[in-house]
C-alpha cells in the first residue's frame, strides 16, 4: 500500500480496519503514516517524502520521489504481493500500478483522481493501471463503468467518523474555549507548500476580522511540528506575529467542530468541514508558475469538494490573486453575521453527509478480499 499524505493515511487506515480481521497475519507494507501503523502497517519510506504539491514544487523533489518509486516498484515486482493498493497520490501510484498490473499483480486504487473536474483524458491511463477502483462519491461509479473499469462505491470514510450532529460545546471545552465565544478556524493546508503560499493571506484575513470584532477567537490546527514552525515563521515574516491565532498540534476535527466559521485551503479538508456542517470560505494560493498552467486545465467552475458535490457555490472560493486578506475576511464576516445563510449551509451539508454515508471499512475490505480471491463469508 502507498499513501502519500495525512488524508491518505486516514483513508487507508479505514480500509485496514476492515481488512485486518480477515487477514490477521498479512504483511502490509509500502508507504504510510501513523494511522496505518496502528493496524500493523510497516512503512518502508517516510510518508512525508511524498507530501509535495504543485507542478514546480514536485519538480524540485523529482529525483528523490522518482528514486523511491523505482525502488518500491523493483521490490514489489520481486516480492509479487497478493495485491497493491494505491491510496490517492495518483501520479505516484499510477506509475507503480501500471508495471505491477502488467506483471500480473492485482492493483487497486482507493479514491479516484478528479477526472470529473480536470484532465479527463487520464481515464485511459487509469484503465491500464488499475484492476479495480474504489470511489468515494456516488456519481463516480458511472464514469468508471462506462470506461469498462471495475468499480465499487464505498462511501466517504469520514462520513462515518464525523457525527451527524457534532458536539460543539464538548469540542470547545476540550480546546479550552468558552461556549459563547465566536470562533474562526484557520486551516491553510497540511502540506508545507500549502502553508508557504496560504499563511500570509489567511492570517491577514484573521487580522482584519479581529479589527472588526476584537472578541473573535482564532485557532489554527497544524499537521505536525514542521508545519507549525513554518506557519509561525511566515507569520513573523508577514508582520502578523501579533495576530492572536492559537496554534494547535493536530486536533483539526475539534477545531472544526468548535468553530462558527472556517477559512480552509482547497482540498480534502473542505469536505471534512462540510461534514461538520460549518460555514466556510475556501482559499488557495500556489507557486505562480504552477497556477499559470493549472488554471487552464479545469473544466468546472468549482474547485472545492462541497461545491463540486452540490454542483453550485454553496460556499465561496477565492483562488490565487483573488485570495486576498480583505476578500477572505469579508466573506467570513458575512457567514458569521448572516444566520439565514448559516442555516442554509448547514441544511445543504446535512444532506451531503447522508448521501456519503456507507460502511466504508467493510465495503472497501470486501472489495480487496474479492480482488485477491479471499472473499469473506
C-alpha positions in Angstrom: 0.0 0.0 0.0 1.1 3.6 -0.6 -0.5 6.7 0.9 1.2 10.0 0.2 -0.1 12.4 2.9 -2.2 12.6 6.1 -5.6 12.4 4.3 -4.5 9.2 2.5 -3.2 7.8 5.8 -6.6 8.2 7.3 -8.4 6.7 4.3 -6.0 3.7 4.3 -6.5 3.2 8.0 -10.2 2.8 7.5 -9.6 0.1 4.8 -7.1 -1.6 7.1 -9.6 -1.6 10.0 -12.0 -3.6 7.9 -9.3 -5.8 6.3 -7.1 -6.8 9.2 -9.7 -9.0 11.0 -9.9 -11.1 7.8 -6.2 -11.2 7.2 -4.7 -11.2 10.7 -1.3 -12.5 9.6 -0.9 -10.5 6.4 2.2 -8.3 5.9 1.0 -4.8 5.0 3.9 -2.6 3.9 4.8 0.2 1.5 4.5 3.9 2.4 2.1 5.2 5.0 1.6 7.1 8.3 0.8 6.6 11.9 -2.8 5.7 11.5 -1.9 2.9 9.2 0.8 1.7 11.5 -1.9 1.3 14.2 -3.1 -1.7 12.1 0.4 -3.2 11.8 1.4 -1.5 8.6 5.1 -1.2 8.0 6.3 1.9 6.2 9.4 1.4 4.0 9.9 5.1 3.5 8.6 8.2 5.4 5.2 9.3 4.1 6.4 12.9 4.2 8.7 12.2 1.3 5.6 12.2 -1.0 3.8 15.1 0.6 4.6 17.7 -2.1 2.0 19.6 -4.2 2.2 21.8 -7.3 3.9 21.2 -10.6 7.2 23.1 -9.9 7.3 22.0 -6.3 7.2 18.4 -7.4 9.9 19.0 -9.9 12.2 20.3 -7.2 11.9 16.9 -5.4 11.5 14.8 -8.6 14.8 12.9 -8.4 14.2 11.7 -4.8 10.5 10.8 -5.4 11.3 9.0 -8.6 14.0 7.1 -6.9 11.6 5.9 -4.2 9.0 4.9 -6.8 11.6 2.9 -8.8 13.0 1.2 -5.7 9.5 0.2 -4.5 8.5 -1.0 -7.9 11.5 -3.2 -8.2 10.9 -4.6 -4.7 7.3 -5.4 -5.4 8.0 -7.0 -8.7 10.4 -9.3 -6.9 8.1 -9.9 -4.0 4.9 -10.3 -6.0 2.4 -9.3 -3.3 -1.2 -10.6 -3.3 -2.2 -7.1 -4.3 -1.0 -3.5 -4.4 -3.3 -0.7 -3.2 -2.6 2.9 -4.1 -4.3 5.4 -1.8 -4.8 8.7 -3.6 -1.4 10.2 -4.7 -2.4 9.4 -8.3 0.7 10.4 -10.2 3.0 8.4 -7.9 0.7 5.4 -7.5 -0.4 5.0 -11.2 3.3 5.0 -12.0 3.6 1.9 -9.7 0.3 0.3 -10.6 0.9 0.2 -14.4 4.0 -2.0 -14.3 2.7 -4.1 -11.4 -0.5 -4.9 -13.2 1.3 -5.6 -16.4 3.3 -8.2 -14.4 0.1 -9.9 -13.2 -0.1 -8.3 -9.8 -3.7 -7.2 -9.0 -3.9 -3.4 -8.4 -6.5 -1.4 -6.6 -6.7 2.4 -6.3 -8.6 4.0 -3.4 -10.1 7.3 -4.3 -10.5 8.4 -7.9 -8.5 11.4 -9.1 -10.7 14.3 -10.0 -11.2 13.3 -13.7 -14.6 14.8 -13.5 -13.0 18.2 -12.7 -9.9 18.2 -14.9 -7.6 16.0 -17.0 -10.5 13.7 -18.0 -8.1 12.0 -20.5 -6.5 10.2 -17.6 -9.2 7.6 -17.7 -7.2 5.7 -20.4 -4.1 5.7 -18.2 -6.2 4.5 -15.3 -7.6 1.6 -17.3 -4.0 0.4 -17.8 -3.0 0.9 -14.2 -6.0 -0.3 -12.1 -7.6 -3.7 -11.8 -10.3 -2.2 -9.5 -11.2 1.3 -8.5 -12.7 2.3 -5.1 -14.7 5.6 -5.3 -16.0 7.7 -2.5 -18.6 9.8 -4.4 -21.7 8.1 -5.8 -21.6 9.9 -9.2 -18.1 8.4 -9.9 -19.3 4.8 -10.3 -21.0 5.6 -13.7 -17.8 7.2 -15.0 -15.8 4.0 -14.5 -18.5 1.6 -15.6 -18.7 3.5 -18.9 -14.9 3.1 -19.2 -15.1 -0.6 -18.5 -13.1 -0.3 -15.3 -14.3 -2.5 -12.3 -15.5 -0.1 -9.6 -17.1 -0.1 -6.1 -18.6 2.9 -4.4 -17.6 2.6 -0.7 -18.9 5.9 0.7 -16.7 8.7 2.1 -14.9 7.3 5.1 -15.1 10.4 7.2 -18.9 10.5 6.9 -18.9 7.6 9.4 -16.2 9.1 11.7 -17.7 12.6 11.9 -21.1 12.6 13.8 -24.2 13.8 12.1 -24.6 16.3 15.0 -21.2 17.4 16.1 -20.9 18.4 19.8 -19.8 22.0 19.6 -19.8 22.5 23.4 -17.6 19.4 24.1 -15.2 20.5 21.3 -14.8 23.9 22.9 -14.3 22.6 26.3 -11.7 20.2 25.1 -9.8 23.1 23.5 -10.3 25.4 26.5 -12.6 27.7 24.6 -15.6 29.5 26.1 -19.0 28.2 25.0 -20.2 31.7 24.0 -17.1 32.8 22.0 -17.2 33.3 18.3 -14.5 31.2 16.8 -12.9 31.0 13.4 -10.7 28.0 12.5 -7.9 28.7 10.1 -6.7 25.7 8.0 -4.0 26.8 5.5 -3.3 23.1 4.5 -1.2 20.2 5.7 1.5 20.3 3.0 4.5 22.6 3.5 3.9 24.2 0.1 0.3 25.0 1.0 1.3 26.6 4.3 4.0 28.6 2.4 1.6 30.2 0.0 -1.6 30.4 2.1 -0.4 31.6 5.5 0.0 35.3 4.8 -3.4 35.7 3.2 -5.2 33.5 5.8 -3.7 35.2 8.9 -4.0 38.6 7.2 -7.8 37.8 7.0 -7.8 36.9 10.7 -6.1 40.3 11.5 -8.8 42.2 9.6 -11.6 40.2 11.3 -10.1 40.8 14.7 -10.1 44.5 13.9 -13.8 44.3 13.2 -14.6 42.2 16.3 -11.8 42.0 19.0 -13.7 39.3 20.8 -13.2 36.8 17.9 -11.1 33.8 18.7 -8.9 32.1 16.1 -7.5 28.5 16.2 -5.1 27.0 13.6 -4.5 23.2 13.7 -1.2 22.1 12.3 -0.5 18.6 10.9 2.9 18.5 12.6 5.8 20.3 14.3 7.5 21.2 11.0 4.2 22.7 9.7 3.8 24.8 12.9 7.4 26.1 12.8 6.9 27.2 9.1 3.5 28.8 10.0 5.0 30.8 12.8 8.0 31.9 10.7 5.7 33.0 7.9 3.5 35.0 10.3 6.6 36.8 11.5 7.9 37.5 8.0 4.5 38.9 7.0 4.4 41.2 10.1 1.5 39.2 11.6 3.1 37.7 14.6 0.9 39.7 16.9 -2.4 38.3 15.4 -3.9 36.3 18.2 -4.0 32.9 16.5 -3.9 29.9 18.8 -1.9 27.1 17.1 -2.9 23.5 17.8 -0.9 20.4 17.2 -3.3 18.2 15.2 -6.8 18.4 16.6 -8.2 19.6 13.3 -11.6 17.9 13.9 -12.0 19.5 17.3 -11.2 22.9 15.8 -13.8 22.4 13.0 -16.4 21.2 15.5 -15.7 24.2 17.8 -15.8 26.8 15.0 -18.5 29.2 13.9 -16.8 29.5 10.5 -13.7 28.1 8.9 -11.2 29.5 6.5 -9.8 26.5 4.7 -7.4 25.6 1.9 -9.0 23.8 -1.1 -8.6 20.0 -0.7 -9.9 17.1 1.4 -10.3 19.4 4.5 -13.1 21.3 2.8 -15.3 18.1 2.8 -14.4 17.5 6.4 -15.6 21.0 7.3 -18.8 20.3 5.3 -19.4 17.1 7.3 -19.1 19.2 10.5 -21.9 21.4 8.9 -19.8 24.6 9.2 -19.9 27.7 7.0 -16.5 28.0 5.3 -14.6 30.1 2.9 -12.3 28.2 0.6 -9.0 29.8 -0.4 -5.9 28.6 -2.3 -2.7 30.0 -3.5 0.3 28.3 -5.1 3.5 29.0 -7.0 2.6 31.4 -9.7 4.2 29.3 -12.5 2.0 26.3 -11.3 -1.1 28.4 -11.3 -0.4 29.7 -14.8 -0.6 26.2 -16.1 -3.3 24.7 -13.8 -5.8 27.4 -14.2 -6.3 26.4 -17.8 -6.7 22.7 -17.1 -10.0 22.6 -15.2 -13.5 22.5 -16.9 -15.8 23.0 -13.9 -16.4 26.3 -12.2 -15.7 24.9 -8.7 -12.6 23.5 -7.0 -13.9 22.9 -3.5 -15.3 19.4 -3.0 -18.5 20.5 -1.3 -19.3 22.8 -4.2 -18.5 20.1 -6.7 -20.8 17.7 -5.0 -23.5 20.3 -4.8 -22.9 21.5 -8.3 -23.2 25.1 -7.1 -21.3 27.6 -5.0 -22.7 26.7 -1.6 -19.6 28.4 -0.1 -17.3 31.0 -1.8 -14.0 30.2 -3.3 -11.0 32.6 -3.7 -8.1 31.3 -5.7 -4.6 32.7 -6.2 -4.8 36.5 -6.8 -8.4 36.6 -5.6 -7.4 35.2 -2.3 -6.6 38.5 -0.6 -6.8 39.1 3.1 -9.6 41.6 2.6 -11.7 39.3 0.3 -11.3 36.3 2.7 -12.2 38.4 5.7 -15.3 39.9 4.1 -16.6 36.5 3.1 -16.0 35.0 6.6 -17.7 38.1 8.2 -20.8 37.6 6.1 -21.0 34.0 7.3 -20.5 35.0 10.9 -23.2 37.6 10.7 -26.0 36.1 8.5 -27.9 33.5 10.4 -30.2 32.7 7.5 -27.2 31.9 5.3 -25.7 29.8 8.1 -28.8 27.7 8.4 -29.0 27.2 4.6 -25.4 26.0 4.6 -26.0 23.6 7.5 -29.0 22.1 5.7 -27.1 21.5 2.5 -24.2 19.9 4.3 -26.5 17.7 6.3 -28.0 16.4 3.1 -24.5 15.8 1.7 -23.5 13.9 4.9 -26.4 11.4 4.5 -25.5 10.9 0.8 -21.9 10.0 1.6 -22.6 7.6 4.5 -21.7 4.0 4.0 -19.8 1.3 6.0 -16.6 2.2 4.2 -14.3 -0.1 6.1 -16.5 -3.1 5.3 -17.2 -2.2 1.7 -13.6 -1.5 0.8 -12.3 -4.6 2.7 -14.8 -6.8 0.8 -13.5 -5.4 -2.5 -9.9 -6.2 -1.6 -10.8 -9.7 -0.5 -12.6 -10.3 -3.7 -9.7 -9.0 -5.7 -7.3 -11.4 -4.1 -9.7 -14.4 -4.1 -10.3 -14.4 -0.4 -13.9 -13.3 -0.2 -15.3 -13.3 3.4 -18.2 -15.5 4.2 
